Structures are given as structure tokens and as C-alpha cells.
């Protein structure tokens, strides 16, 4: 078996795994889970929970 054939088989294997990931992500059954995860990022208030002050001892500005 030539090295070229090994590279071709590896490329086909990686492509098939990529196609499988796309199928899993875009399948209708998983749509609500991904939408909930995306919406949770948008619903996050992005405010720190504690009062953070810069400390000149640690190099923060």
C-alpha cells in the first residue's frame, strides 16, 4: 500500500466524520437543544457578579 492511498483513505475518513457531525447538528431532533444553548448566551446579562477592581500589584490597568 502506497503512502498516497493512506492519505486518500485518511481524507475520506475525515470527510465522513465531518459529514456525520453536520448531520447530527442539523438534524431536526437536536434543533431545540442548540437553540436553547444559543438563546442562553443571549439571555446572559454579562455583568460581573462581584465588584472587580484593578490591583496595581498584579499588572492590571
C-alpha distance matrix in Angstrom:
0.0 3.8 6.6 8.3 6.6 7.5 10.8 11.4 11.2 13.3 15.7 16.2 16.9 19.4 21.0 21.5 23.1 25.2 26.4 27.2 29.3 31.1 31.9 33.3 35.4 36.8 37.5 41.3 41.5 40.6 42.7 45.8 44.1 42.6 46.0 47.9 45.7 46.2 49.9 50.3 49.3 51.9 54.5 54.2 57.3 55.5 58.5 58.4 59.9 61.6 63.6 61.2 62.9 61.4 62.0 62.5 61.4 57.8 57.4 57.7 59.7
3.8 0.0 3.8 5.3 5.5 6.8 9.0 10.2 11.1 12.8 14.7 15.9 17.0 18.9 20.4 21.6 23.2 24.8 26.2 27.5 29.3 30.9 32.0 33.6 35.3 36.7 37.8 41.6 42.1 40.9 42.7 45.9 44.2 42.5 45.7 47.7 45.4 45.6 49.3 49.9 48.6 51.0 53.9 53.5 56.5 54.5 57.5 57.4 59.1 60.8 62.5 60.0 61.6 60.0 60.6 60.9 59.9 56.3 55.7 56.0 57.9
6.6 3.8 0.0 3.8 5.4 5.1 6.3 8.7 10.0 10.6 12.4 14.4 15.3 16.6 18.4 20.0 21.2 22.6 24.4 25.8 27.2 28.8 30.3 31.7 33.1 34.8 36.1 39.9 40.4 38.9 40.6 43.7 41.9 40.0 43.2 45.2 42.7 42.8 46.6 47.0 45.5 48.1 50.9 50.4 53.3 51.2 54.1 54.0 55.8 57.3 59.0 56.4 58.0 56.3 56.9 57.1 56.2 52.6 51.9 52.3 54.1
8.3 5.3 3.8 0.0 3.8 5.4 5.1 6.2 8.7 9.8 10.6 12.4 14.2 15.4 16.5 18.4 20.1 21.1 22.6 24.4 25.9 27.1 28.6 30.4 31.7 33.0 34.4 38.2 39.0 37.6 39.1 42.4 40.8 38.8 41.9 44.0 41.7 41.6 45.3 46.1 44.6 46.9 49.9 49.5 52.4 50.5 53.6 53.7 55.6 57.3 58.9 56.5 58.0 56.4 57.2 57.5 56.8 53.2 52.3 52.5 54.1
6.6 5.5 5.4 3.8 0.0 3.8 5.4 5.0 6.1 8.5 9.8 10.5 12.2 14.2 15.2 16.4 18.4 19.9 20.9 22.5 24.4 25.7 26.8 28.6 30.3 31.5 32.6 36.4 37.0 35.9 37.7 40.9 39.4 37.7 40.8 43.0 40.9 41.0 44.7 45.4 44.2 46.6 49.5 49.3 52.4 50.6 53.8 53.9 55.7 57.6 59.4 57.1 58.9 57.4 58.4 58.9 58.1 54.5 53.8 53.8 55.5
7.5 6.8 5.1 5.4 3.8 0.0 3.8 5.4 5.2 6.1 8.6 9.9 10.4 12.3 14.2 15.3 16.5 18.3 19.9 21.0 22.6 24.4 25.7 27.0 28.7 30.3 31.4 35.2 35.6 34.2 36.1 39.2 37.4 35.8 39.0 41.0 38.7 39.0 42.7 43.2 42.0 44.5 47.3 46.9 50.0 48.2 51.2 51.2 52.8 54.7 56.5 54.2 56.0 54.6 55.4 55.9 55.1 51.4 50.9 51.0 52.9
10.8 9.0 6.3 5.1 5.4 3.8 0.0 3.8 5.5 5.1 6.1 8.6 9.8 10.5 12.2 14.2 15.4 16.4 18.3 19.9 21.1 22.6 24.3 25.8 27.0 28.5 30.0 33.8 34.5 32.9 34.5 37.7 35.9 33.9 37.1 39.1 36.8 36.8 40.5 41.1 39.7 42.1 45.0 44.7 47.6 45.7 48.8 48.9 50.7 52.6 54.3 51.9 53.6 52.1 53.1 53.5 52.9 49.2 48.5 48.4 50.2
11.4 10.2 8.7 6.2 5.0 5.4 3.8 0.0 3.8 5.4 5.1 6.2 8.6 10.0 10.6 12.3 14.4 15.3 16.5 18.4 20.1 21.1 22.5 24.4 25.9 27.0 28.3 32.1 32.9 31.7 33.2 36.5 35.2 33.2 36.2 38.5 36.5 36.4 40.1 41.0 39.7 41.9 44.9 44.9 47.9 46.3 49.5 49.9 51.7 53.8 55.5 53.3 55.2 53.9 55.0 55.7 55.2 51.4 50.7 50.4 52.0
11.2 11.1 10.0 8.7 6.1 5.2 5.5 3.8 0.0 3.8 5.4 5.1 6.1 8.6 9.8 10.5 12.4 14.2 15.2 16.4 18.5 20.0 20.9 22.6 24.4 25.7 26.7 30.5 31.0 29.9 31.7 35.0 33.5 31.9 35.1 37.2 35.2 35.4 39.1 39.9 38.9 41.3 44.0 44.0 47.2 45.7 49.0 49.2 50.8 52.9 54.9 52.9 54.9 53.8 54.9 55.7 55.1 51.3 50.8 50.5 52.3
13.3 12.8 10.6 9.8 8.5 6.1 5.1 5.4 3.8 0.0 3.8 5.5 5.0 6.2 8.5 9.9 10.6 12.3 14.2 15.3 16.6 18.5 19.9 21.2 22.7 24.4 25.6 29.5 29.9 28.3 30.1 33.2 31.4 29.7 33.0 34.9 32.6 32.9 36.6 37.2 36.1 38.6 41.3 41.1 44.2 42.5 45.7 45.8 47.4 49.4 51.4 49.3 51.3 50.1 51.1 52.0 51.3 47.5 47.1 46.8 48.6
15.7 14.7 12.4 10.6 9.8 8.6 6.1 5.1 5.4 3.8 0.0 3.8 5.4 5.2 6.1 8.6 10.0 10.5 12.3 14.2 15.4 16.6 18.3 20.0 21.2 22.5 24.1 27.9 28.7 27.2 28.6 31.8 30.3 28.3 31.3 33.6 31.4 31.3 35.0 35.9 34.6 36.9 39.8 39.7 42.8 41.2 44.5 44.9 46.7 48.8 50.7 48.6 50.5 49.4 50.7 51.5 51.1 47.3 46.6 46.1 47.7
16.2 15.9 14.4 12.4 10.5 9.9 8.6 6.2 5.1 5.5 3.8 0.0 3.8 5.5 5.0 6.1 8.7 9.8 10.4 12.2 14.3 15.3 16.3 18.4 20.0 21.0 22.1 25.9 26.7 25.7 27.2 30.6 29.4 27.6 30.6 33.0 31.2 31.2 34.8 35.9 35.0 37.1 40.0 40.2 43.5 42.2 45.5 46.1 47.8 50.1 52.1 50.2 52.4 51.5 52.9 53.9 53.5 49.8 49.2 48.5 50.1
16.9 17.0 15.3 14.2 12.2 10.4 9.8 8.6 6.1 5.0 5.4 3.8 0.0 3.8 5.4 5.2 6.3 8.7 9.9 10.6 12.5 14.4 15.3 16.6 18.5 20.1 21.0 24.8 25.1 23.9 25.9 29.0 27.4 25.9 29.2 31.2 29.3 29.8 33.4 34.1 33.4 35.8 38.4 38.5 41.8 40.5 43.8 44.2 45.6 47.9 50.1 48.3 50.6 49.8 51.1 52.2 51.7 47.9 47.6 47.0 48.8
19.4 18.9 16.6 15.4 14.2 12.3 10.5 10.0 8.6 6.2 5.2 5.5 3.8 0.0 3.8 5.4 5.1 6.2 8.6 9.8 10.6 12.4 14.2 15.4 16.6 18.4 19.9 23.7 24.2 22.4 24.1 27.2 25.4 23.6 26.8 28.8 26.7 26.9 30.6 31.3 30.3 32.7 35.4 35.4 38.6 37.2 40.5 40.9 42.5 44.7 46.8 44.9 47.1 46.3 47.6 48.8 48.4 44.6 44.1 43.4 45.1
21.0 20.4 18.4 16.5 15.2 14.2 12.2 10.6 9.8 8.5 6.1 5.0 5.4 3.8 0.0 3.8 5.4 5.0 6.2 8.6 9.9 10.6 12.3 14.3 15.4 16.5 18.1 21.8 22.8 21.4 22.7 26.1 24.8 22.8 25.8 28.2 26.4 26.3 29.9 31.0 30.1 32.2 35.0 35.4 38.6 37.4 40.9 41.6 43.3 45.8 47.8 46.1 48.3 47.6 49.2 50.3 50.2 46.4 45.8 44.9 46.3
21.5 21.6 20.0 18.4 16.4 15.3 14.2 12.3 10.5 9.9 8.6 6.1 5.2 5.4 3.8 0.0 3.8 5.4 5.0 6.1 8.7 9.8 10.4 12.3 14.2 15.3 16.2 20.0 20.6 19.6 21.4 24.7 23.6 22.1 25.1 27.5 25.9 26.3 29.7 30.9 30.4 32.5 35.1 35.6 39.1 38.1 41.6 42.3 43.8 46.4 48.6 47.1 49.6 49.1 50.7 52.1 51.8 48.1 47.7 46.7 48.2
23.1 23.2 21.2 20.1 18.4 16.5 15.4 14.4 12.4 10.6 10.0 8.7 6.3 5.1 5.4 3.8 0.0 3.8 5.4 5.0 6.2 8.7 9.8 10.5 12.3 14.3 15.2 19.0 19.3 17.7 19.7 22.7 21.1 19.6 23.0 24.9 23.1 23.7 27.3 28.1 27.6 30.0 32.4 32.7 36.2 35.2 38.5 39.1 40.4 43.0 45.3 43.8 46.3 45.9 47.4 48.9 48.6 44.8 44.6 43.6 45.3
25.2 24.8 22.6 21.1 19.9 18.3 16.4 15.3 14.2 12.3 10.5 9.8 8.7 6.2 5.0 5.4 3.8 0.0 3.8 5.4 5.1 6.3 8.7 10.0 10.6 12.3 14.1 17.8 18.7 16.8 18.1 21.3 19.9 17.9 21.0 23.3 21.4 21.5 25.1 26.1 25.4 27.5 30.2 30.6 34.0 32.9 36.4 37.2 38.8 41.4 43.6 42.1 44.5 44.0 45.8 47.2 47.2 43.4 43.0 41.7 43.2
26.4 26.2 24.4 22.6 20.9 19.9 18.3 16.5 15.2 14.2 12.3 10.4 9.9 8.6 6.2 5.0 5.4 3.8 0.0 3.8 5.5 5.1 6.2 8.7 9.9 10.6 11.9 15.7 16.9 15.7 16.9 20.4 19.6 17.9 20.7 23.3 22.0 22.0 25.4 26.9 26.5 28.3 31.0 31.8 35.2 34.6 38.1 39.2 40.7 43.5 45.8 44.5 47.1 46.8 48.7 50.3 50.3 46.6 46.1 44.7 46.1
27.2 27.5 25.8 24.4 22.5 21.0 19.9 18.4 16.4 15.3 14.2 12.2 10.6 9.8 8.6 6.1 5.0 5.4 3.8 0.0 3.8 5.4 5.0 6.2 8.6 10.0 10.5 14.3 14.6 13.5 15.5 18.8 17.6 16.5 19.6 21.8 20.6 21.3 24.6 25.7 25.7 27.8 30.1 30.9 34.5 34.0 37.5 38.4 39.6 42.4 44.9 43.8 46.6 46.5 48.3 50.1 50.0 46.2 46.1 44.7 46.3
29.3 29.3 27.2 25.9 24.4 22.6 21.1 20.1 18.5 16.6 15.4 14.3 12.5 10.6 9.9 8.7 6.2 5.1 5.5 3.8 0.0 3.8 5.4 5.1 6.1 8.6 9.9 13.6 13.9 11.9 13.6 16.6 15.1 13.5 16.8 18.9 17.3 17.9 21.3 22.3 22.1 24.4 26.7 27.3 30.9 30.3 33.8 34.6 35.9 38.7 41.2 40.0 42.8 42.7 44.6 46.4 46.4 42.7 42.5 41.1 42.6
31.1 30.9 28.8 27.1 25.7 24.4 22.6 21.1 20.0 18.5 16.6 15.3 14.4 12.4 10.6 9.8 8.7 6.3 5.1 5.4 3.8 0.0 3.8 5.5 5.2 6.0 8.3 11.8 13.1 11.4 12.2 15.6 14.9 12.9 15.6 18.3 17.2 17.1 20.4 22.0 21.7 23.4 26.0 27.1 30.5 30.1 33.7 35.0 36.5 39.5 41.8 40.7 43.5 43.4 45.6 47.4 47.7 44.0 43.6 41.9 43.1
31.9 32.0 30.3 28.6 26.8 25.7 24.3 22.5 20.9 19.9 18.3 16.3 15.3 14.2 12.3 10.4 9.8 8.7 6.2 5.0 5.4 3.8 0.0 3.8 5.6 5.4 5.8 9.6 10.8 10.0 11.3 14.9 14.6 13.4 16.0 18.6 18.2 18.5 21.4 23.1 23.5 25.1 27.3 28.7 32.3 32.2 35.8 37.2 38.3 41.5 44.0 43.1 46.1 46.3 48.4 50.4 50.6 46.9 46.7 44.9 46.2
33.3 33.6 31.7 30.4 28.6 27.0 25.8 24.4 22.6 21.2 20.0 18.4 16.6 15.4 14.3 12.3 10.5 10.0 8.7 6.2 5.1 5.5 3.8 0.0 3.8 5.7 5.4 8.9 8.8 7.3 9.6 12.6 11.7 11.0 14.1 16.1 15.5 16.5 19.4 20.6 21.3 23.3 25.2 26.3 30.0 30.1 33.5 34.7 35.6 38.7 41.4 40.7 43.8 44.1 46.2 48.3 48.4 44.8 44.9 43.1 44.5
35.4 35.3 33.1 31.7 30.3 28.7 27.0 25.9 24.4 22.7 21.2 20.0 18.5 16.6 15.4 14.2 12.3 10.6 9.9 8.6 6.1 5.2 5.6 3.8 0.0 3.8 5.7 8.5 9.2 6.6 7.5 10.7 9.8 8.1 11.0 13.4 12.6 13.1 16.1 17.6 18.0 19.8 21.9 23.1 26.8 26.8 30.3 31.7 32.8 36.0 38.5 37.9 40.9 41.3 43.5 45.6 46.0 42.4 42.3 40.3 41.5
36.8 36.7 34.8 33.0 31.5 30.3 28.5 27.0 25.7 24.4 22.5 21.0 20.1 18.4 16.5 15.3 14.3 12.3 10.6 10.0 8.6 6.0 5.4 5.7 3.8 0.0 3.8 6.3 8.5 7.1 6.8 10.5 11.0 9.3 11.2 14.2 14.3 14.1 16.7 18.9 19.4 20.5 22.8 24.5 28.0 28.3 32.0 33.7 34.9 38.2 40.7 40.1 43.1 43.6 46.0 48.2 48.7 45.1 44.9 42.7 43.7
37.5 37.8 36.1 34.4 32.6 31.4 30.0 28.3 26.7 25.6 24.1 22.1 21.0 19.9 18.1 16.2 15.2 14.1 11.9 10.5 9.9 8.3 5.8 5.4 5.7 3.8 0.0 3.8 5.5 5.7 6.6 10.1 10.8 10.5 12.4 14.9 15.6 16.1 18.3 20.3 21.4 22.6 24.4 26.2 29.9 30.5 34.0 35.7 36.6 40.0 42.6 42.3 45.4 46.1 48.5 50.8 51.2 47.6 47.6 45.4 46.6
41.3 41.6 39.9 38.2 36.4 35.2 33.8 32.1 30.5 29.5 27.9 25.9 24.8 23.7 21.8 20.0 19.0 17.8 15.7 14.3 13.6 11.8 9.6 8.9 8.5 6.3 3.8 0.0 3.8 5.5 5.1 8.0 10.0 10.4 11.2 13.6 15.2 15.7 17.1 19.4 21.0 21.8 23.2 25.5 29.0 30.1 33.6 35.5 36.2 39.7 42.4 42.4 45.7 46.6 49.2 51.6 52.2 48.7 48.8 46.4 47.4
41.5 42.1 40.4 39.0 37.0 35.6 34.5 32.9 31.0 29.9 28.7 26.7 25.1 24.2 22.8 20.6 19.3 18.7 16.9 14.6 13.9 13.1 10.8 8.8 9.2 8.5 5.5 3.8 0.0 3.8 5.7 7.3 8.5 10.1 11.5 13.0 14.5 15.9 17.3 18.9 20.9 22.1 23.0 25.1 28.8 29.9 33.2 34.8 35.2 38.7 41.6 41.7 45.1 46.2 48.6 51.2 51.5 48.1 48.4 46.1 47.4
40.6 40.9 38.9 37.6 35.9 34.2 32.9 31.7 29.9 28.3 27.2 25.7 23.9 22.4 21.4 19.6 17.7 16.8 15.7 13.5 11.9 11.4 10.0 7.3 6.6 7.1 5.7 5.5 3.8 0.0 3.8 5.7 5.5 6.6 8.8 10.3 11.1 12.7 14.5 15.9 17.6 19.2 20.3 22.0 25.8 26.6 30.0 31.5 31.9 35.4 38.3 38.2 41.6 42.5 44.9 47.4 47.8 44.3 44.6 42.4 43.7
42.7 42.7 40.6 39.1 37.7 36.1 34.5 33.2 31.7 30.1 28.6 27.2 25.9 24.1 22.7 21.4 19.7 18.1 16.9 15.5 13.6 12.2 11.3 9.6 7.5 6.8 6.6 5.1 5.7 3.8 0.0 3.8 5.5 5.4 6.2 8.6 10.1 10.7 12.1 14.3 15.9 16.8 18.2 20.4 23.9 25.0 28.5 30.4 31.1 34.6 37.3 37.4 40.6 41.7 44.2 46.8 47.4 44.1 44.1 41.6 42.6
45.8 45.9 43.7 42.4 40.9 39.2 37.7 36.5 35.0 33.2 31.8 30.6 29.0 27.2 26.1 24.7 22.7 21.3 20.4 18.8 16.6 15.6 14.9 12.6 10.7 10.5 10.1 8.0 7.3 5.7 3.8 0.0 3.8 5.5 5.0 6.0 8.6 9.8 10.2 12.1 14.4 15.3 15.9 18.2 21.8 23.3 26.5 28.4 28.8 32.5 35.3 35.6 39.1 40.4 43.0 45.8 46.4 43.2 43.5 40.9 41.9
44.1 44.2 41.9 40.8 39.4 37.4 35.9 35.2 33.5 31.4 30.3 29.4 27.4 25.4 24.8 23.6 21.1 19.9 19.6 17.6 15.1 14.9 14.6 11.7 9.8 11.0 10.8 10.0 8.5 5.5 5.5 3.8 0.0 3.8 5.5 5.2 6.3 8.7 9.9 10.7 12.9 14.6 15.2 16.9 20.6 21.7 24.9 26.4 26.7 30.2 33.2 33.4 36.8 38.0 40.5 43.2 43.6 40.4 40.8 38.4 39.6
42.6 42.5 40.0 38.8 37.7 35.8 33.9 33.2 31.9 29.7 28.3 27.6 25.9 23.6 22.8 22.1 19.6 17.9 17.9 16.5 13.5 12.9 13.4 11.0 8.1 9.3 10.5 10.4 10.1 6.6 5.4 5.5 3.8 0.0 3.8 5.4 5.1 6.1 8.5 9.9 11.1 12.8 14.3 15.8 19.5 20.2 23.6 25.3 26.1 29.6 32.2 32.1 35.4 36.3 38.9 41.4 42.0 38.6 38.8 36.3 37.4
46.0 45.7 43.2 41.9 40.8 39.0 37.1 36.2 35.1 33.0 31.3 30.6 29.2 26.8 25.8 25.1 23.0 21.0 20.7 19.6 16.8 15.6 16.0 14.1 11.0 11.2 12.4 11.2 11.5 8.8 6.2 5.0 5.5 3.8 0.0 3.8 5.4 5.1 6.0 8.5 10.1 10.7 12.1 14.4 17.9 19.1 22.5 24.7 25.5 29.1 31.6 31.8 35.1 36.3 39.1 41.7 42.6 39.4 39.4 36.7 37.4
47.9 47.7 45.2 44.0 43.0 41.0 39.1 38.5 37.2 34.9 33.6 33.0 31.2 28.8 28.2 27.5 24.9 23.3 23.3 21.8 18.9 18.3 18.6 16.1 13.4 14.2 14.9 13.6 13.0 10.3 8.6 6.0 5.2 5.4 3.8 0.0 3.8 5.5 5.1 6.1 8.8 9.9 10.2 12.3 15.9 17.4 20.5 22.4 22.9 26.5 29.3 29.7 33.2 34.7 37.4 40.2 41.0 37.9 38.2 35.5 36.4
45.7 45.4 42.7 41.7 40.9 38.7 36.8 36.5 35.2 32.6 31.4 31.2 29.3 26.7 26.4 25.9 23.1 21.4 22.0 20.6 17.3 17.2 18.2 15.5 12.6 14.3 15.6 15.2 14.5 11.1 10.1 8.6 6.3 5.1 5.4 3.8 0.0 3.8 5.5 5.2 6.7 9.1 10.0 11.0 14.8 15.6 18.8 20.4 21.1 24.6 27.3 27.4 30.7 31.9 34.5 37.2 37.9 34.7 35.0 32.4 33.5
46.2 45.6 42.8 41.6 41.0 39.0 36.8 36.4 35.4 32.9 31.3 31.2 29.8 26.9 26.3 26.3 23.7 21.5 22.0 21.3 17.9 17.1 18.5 16.5 13.1 14.1 16.1 15.7 15.9 12.7 10.7 9.8 8.7 6.1 5.1 5.5 3.8 0.0 3.8 5.4 5.4 6.8 9.0 10.4 13.9 14.5 18.1 20.1 21.4 24.9 27.2 27.1 30.3 31.3 34.1 36.7 37.7 34.5 34.4 31.6 32.4
49.9 49.3 46.6 45.3 44.7 42.7 40.5 40.1 39.1 36.6 35.0 34.8 33.4 30.6 29.9 29.7 27.3 25.1 25.4 24.6 21.3 20.4 21.4 19.4 16.1 16.7 18.3 17.1 17.3 14.5 12.1 10.2 9.9 8.5 6.0 5.1 5.5 3.8 0.0 3.8 5.3 5.0 6.1 8.7 12.0 13.5 16.9 19.3 20.3 23.9 26.3 26.7 30.0 31.4 34.4 37.1 38.3 35.3 35.3 32.3 32.9
50.3 49.9 47.0 46.1 45.4 43.2 41.1 41.0 39.9 37.2 35.9 35.9 34.1 31.3 31.0 30.9 28.1 26.1 26.9 25.7 22.3 22.0 23.1 20.6 17.6 18.9 20.3 19.4 18.9 15.9 14.3 12.1 10.7 9.9 8.5 6.1 5.2 5.4 3.8 0.0 3.8 5.4 5.0 6.2 9.9 11.4 14.5 16.5 17.1 20.8 23.3 23.9 27.3 28.9 31.7 34.6 35.6 32.7 33.0 30.1 30.9
49.3 48.6 45.5 44.6 44.2 42.0 39.7 39.7 38.9 36.1 34.6 35.0 33.4 30.3 30.1 30.4 27.6 25.4 26.5 25.7 22.1 21.7 23.5 21.3 18.0 19.4 21.4 21.0 20.9 17.6 15.9 14.4 12.9 11.1 10.1 8.8 6.7 5.4 5.3 3.8 0.0 3.8 5.5 5.4 8.8 9.1 12.7 14.8 16.2 19.6 21.8 21.8 25.1 26.3 29.2 31.9 33.0 30.0 30.0 27.1 27.8
51.9 51.0 48.1 46.9 46.6 44.5 42.1 41.9 41.3 38.6 36.9 37.1 35.8 32.7 32.2 32.5 30.0 27.5 28.3 27.8 24.4 23.4 25.1 23.3 19.8 20.5 22.6 21.8 22.1 19.2 16.8 15.3 14.6 12.8 10.7 9.9 9.1 6.8 5.0 5.4 3.8 0.0 3.8 5.6 8.0 9.2 12.7 15.5 17.1 20.6 22.4 22.7 25.8 27.2 30.4 33.1 34.5 31.7 31.5 28.3 28.5
54.5 53.9 50.9 49.9 49.5 47.3 45.0 44.9 44.0 41.3 39.8 40.0 38.4 35.4 35.0 35.1 32.4 30.2 31.0 30.1 26.7 26.0 27.3 25.2 21.9 22.8 24.4 23.2 23.0 20.3 18.2 15.9 15.2 14.3 12.1 10.2 10.0 9.0 6.1 5.0 5.5 3.8 0.0 3.8 6.2 8.8 11.6 14.4 15.3 18.9 21.1 22.0 25.3 27.2 30.3 33.2 34.7 32.1 32.2 28.9 29.2
54.2 53.5 50.4 49.5 49.3 46.9 44.7 44.9 44.0 41.1 39.7 40.2 38.5 35.4 35.4 35.6 32.7 30.6 31.8 30.9 27.3 27.1 28.7 26.3 23.1 24.5 26.2 25.5 25.1 22.0 20.4 18.2 16.9 15.8 14.4 12.3 11.0 10.4 8.7 6.2 5.4 5.6 3.8 0.0 3.8 5.5 8.3 10.8 11.8 15.4 17.6 18.4 21.7 23.6 26.6 29.7 31.0 28.4 28.7 25.4 25.9
57.3 56.5 53.3 52.4 52.4 50.0 47.6 47.9 47.2 44.2 42.8 43.5 41.8 38.6 38.6 39.1 36.2 34.0 35.2 34.5 30.9 30.5 32.3 30.0 26.8 28.0 29.9 29.0 28.8 25.8 23.9 21.8 20.6 19.5 17.9 15.9 14.8 13.9 12.0 9.9 8.8 8.0 6.2 3.8 0.0 3.9 5.5 8.8 10.1 13.4 15.1 16.2 19.4 21.6 24.8 27.8 29.5 27.2 27.4 23.9 24.1
55.5 54.5 51.2 50.5 50.6 48.2 45.7 46.3 45.7 42.5 41.2 42.2 40.5 37.2 37.4 38.1 35.2 32.9 34.6 34.0 30.3 30.1 32.2 30.1 26.8 28.3 30.5 30.1 29.9 26.6 25.0 23.3 21.7 20.2 19.1 17.4 15.6 14.5 13.5 11.4 9.1 9.2 8.8 5.5 3.9 0.0 3.8 6.6 9.1 12.0 13.4 13.6 16.7 18.4 21.7 24.5 26.2 23.8 23.8 20.4 20.6
58.5 57.5 54.1 53.6 53.8 51.2 48.8 49.5 49.0 45.7 44.5 45.5 43.8 40.5 40.9 41.6 38.5 36.4 38.1 37.5 33.8 33.7 35.8 33.5 30.3 32.0 34.0 33.6 33.2 30.0 28.5 26.5 24.9 23.6 22.5 20.5 18.8 18.1 16.9 14.5 12.7 12.7 11.6 8.3 5.5 3.8 0.0 3.8 6.4 8.8 9.9 10.8 13.9 16.2 19.4 22.5 24.2 22.2 22.5 19.0 19.1
58.4 57.4 54.0 53.7 53.9 51.2 48.9 49.9 49.2 45.8 44.9 46.1 44.2 40.9 41.6 42.3 39.1 37.2 39.2 38.4 34.6 35.0 37.2 34.7 31.7 33.7 35.7 35.5 34.8 31.5 30.4 28.4 26.4 25.3 24.7 22.4 20.4 20.1 19.3 16.5 14.8 15.5 14.4 10.8 8.8 6.6 3.8 0.0 3.8 5.5 7.0 7.7 11.2 13.6 16.5 19.8 21.2 19.3 20.0 16.7 17.4
59.9 59.1 55.8 55.6 55.7 52.8 50.7 51.7 50.8 47.4 46.7 47.8 45.6 42.5 43.3 43.8 40.4 38.8 40.7 39.6 35.9 36.5 38.3 35.6 32.8 34.9 36.6 36.2 35.2 31.9 31.1 28.8 26.7 26.1 25.5 22.9 21.1 21.4 20.3 17.1 16.2 17.1 15.3 11.8 10.1 9.1 6.4 3.8 0.0 3.8 6.9 8.7 12.5 15.4 17.7 21.4 22.3 20.6 22.0 18.9 20.0
61.6 60.8 57.3 57.3 57.6 54.7 52.6 53.8 52.9 49.4 48.8 50.1 47.9 44.7 45.8 46.4 43.0 41.4 43.5 42.4 38.7 39.5 41.5 38.7 36.0 38.2 40.0 39.7 38.7 35.4 34.6 32.5 30.2 29.6 29.1 26.5 24.6 24.9 23.9 20.8 19.6 20.6 18.9 15.4 13.4 12.0 8.8 5.5 3.8 0.0 3.8 6.0 9.5 12.7 14.7 18.5 19.4 18.1 19.7 16.8 18.0
63.6 62.5 59.0 58.9 59.4 56.5 54.3 55.5 54.9 51.4 50.7 52.1 50.1 46.8 47.8 48.6 45.3 43.6 45.8 44.9 41.2 41.8 44.0 41.4 38.5 40.7 42.6 42.4 41.6 38.3 37.3 35.3 33.2 32.2 31.6 29.3 27.3 27.2 26.3 23.3 21.8 22.4 21.1 17.6 15.1 13.4 9.9 7.0 6.9 3.8 0.0 3.8 6.5 10.1 12.4 16.0 17.4 16.7 17.9 14.9 15.5
61.2 60.0 56.4 56.5 57.1 54.2 51.9 53.3 52.9 49.3 48.6 50.2 48.3 44.9 46.1 47.1 43.8 42.1 44.5 43.8 40.0 40.7 43.1 40.7 37.9 40.1 42.3 42.4 41.7 38.2 37.4 35.6 33.4 32.1 31.8 29.7 27.4 27.1 26.7 23.9 21.8 22.7 22.0 18.4 16.2 13.6 10.8 7.7 8.7 6.0 3.8 0.0 3.8 6.7 9.2 12.8 14.3 13.1 14.3 11.2 12.1
62.9 61.6 58.0 58.0 58.9 56.0 53.6 55.2 54.9 51.3 50.5 52.4 50.6 47.1 48.3 49.6 46.3 44.5 47.1 46.6 42.8 43.5 46.1 43.8 40.9 43.1 45.4 45.7 45.1 41.6 40.6 39.1 36.8 35.4 35.1 33.2 30.7 30.3 30.0 27.3 25.1 25.8 25.3 21.7 19.4 16.7 13.9 11.2 12.5 9.5 6.5 3.8 0.0 3.8 6.3 9.6 11.7 11.3 12.1 9.1 9.6
61.4 60.0 56.3 56.4 57.4 54.6 52.1 53.9 53.8 50.1 49.4 51.5 49.8 46.3 47.6 49.1 45.9 44.0 46.8 46.5 42.7 43.4 46.3 44.1 41.3 43.6 46.1 46.6 46.2 42.5 41.7 40.4 38.0 36.3 36.3 34.7 31.9 31.3 31.4 28.9 26.3 27.2 27.2 23.6 21.6 18.4 16.2 13.6 15.4 12.7 10.1 6.7 3.8 0.0 3.7 6.4 8.8 8.3 8.5 5.6 6.2
62.0 60.6 56.9 57.2 58.4 55.4 53.1 55.0 54.9 51.1 50.7 52.9 51.1 47.6 49.2 50.7 47.4 45.8 48.7 48.3 44.6 45.6 48.4 46.2 43.5 46.0 48.5 49.2 48.6 44.9 44.2 43.0 40.5 38.9 39.1 37.4 34.5 34.1 34.4 31.7 29.2 30.4 30.3 26.6 24.8 21.7 19.4 16.5 17.7 14.7 12.4 9.2 6.3 3.7 0.0 3.8 5.4 5.8 7.1 5.9 7.6
62.5 60.9 57.1 57.5 58.9 55.9 53.5 55.7 55.7 52.0 51.5 53.9 52.2 48.8 50.3 52.1 48.9 47.2 50.3 50.1 46.4 47.4 50.4 48.3 45.6 48.2 50.8 51.6 51.2 47.4 46.8 45.8 43.2 41.4 41.7 40.2 37.2 36.7 37.1 34.6 31.9 33.1 33.2 29.7 27.8 24.5 22.5 19.8 21.4 18.5 16.0 12.8 9.6 6.4 3.8 0.0 3.8 5.5 5.4 5.8 6.9
61.4 59.9 56.2 56.8 58.1 55.1 52.9 55.2 55.1 51.3 51.1 53.5 51.7 48.4 50.2 51.8 48.6 47.2 50.3 50.0 46.4 47.7 50.6 48.4 46.0 48.7 51.2 52.2 51.5 47.8 47.4 46.4 43.6 42.0 42.6 41.0 37.9 37.7 38.3 35.6 33.0 34.5 34.7 31.0 29.5 26.2 24.2 21.2 22.3 19.4 17.4 14.3 11.7 8.8 5.4 3.8 0.0 3.8 5.7 7.6 10.0
57.8 56.3 52.6 53.2 54.5 51.4 49.2 51.4 51.3 47.5 47.3 49.8 47.9 44.6 46.4 48.1 44.8 43.4 46.6 46.2 42.7 44.0 46.9 44.8 42.4 45.1 47.6 48.7 48.1 44.3 44.1 43.2 40.4 38.6 39.4 37.9 34.7 34.5 35.3 32.7 30.0 31.7 32.1 28.4 27.2 23.8 22.2 19.3 20.6 18.1 16.7 13.1 11.3 8.3 5.8 5.5 3.8 0.0 3.8 5.7 9.1
57.4 55.7 51.9 52.3 53.8 50.9 48.5 50.7 50.8 47.1 46.6 49.2 47.6 44.1 45.8 47.7 44.6 43.0 46.1 46.1 42.5 43.6 46.7 44.9 42.3 44.9 47.6 48.8 48.4 44.6 44.1 43.5 40.8 38.8 39.4 38.2 35.0 34.4 35.3 33.0 30.0 31.5 32.2 28.7 27.4 23.8 22.5 20.0 22.0 19.7 17.9 14.3 12.1 8.5 7.1 5.4 5.7 3.8 0.0 3.8 6.5
57.7 56.0 52.3 52.5 53.8 51.0 48.4 50.4 50.5 46.8 46.1 48.5 47.0 43.4 44.9 46.7 43.6 41.7 44.7 44.7 41.1 41.9 44.9 43.1 40.3 42.7 45.4 46.4 46.1 42.4 41.6 40.9 38.4 36.3 36.7 35.5 32.4 31.6 32.3 30.1 27.1 28.3 28.9 25.4 23.9 20.4 19.0 16.7 18.9 16.8 14.9 11.2 9.1 5.6 5.9 5.8 7.6 5.7 3.8 0.0 3.8
59.7 57.9 54.1 54.1 55.5 52.9 50.2 52.0 52.3 48.6 47.7 50.1 48.8 45.1 46.3 48.2 45.3 43.2 46.1 46.3 42.6 43.1 46.2 44.5 41.5 43.7 46.6 47.4 47.4 43.7 42.6 41.9 39.6 37.4 37.4 36.4 33.5 32.4 32.9 30.9 27.8 28.5 29.2 25.9 24.1 20.6 19.1 17.4 20.0 18.0 15.5 12.1 9.6 6.2 7.6 6.9 10.0 9.1 6.5 3.8 0.0
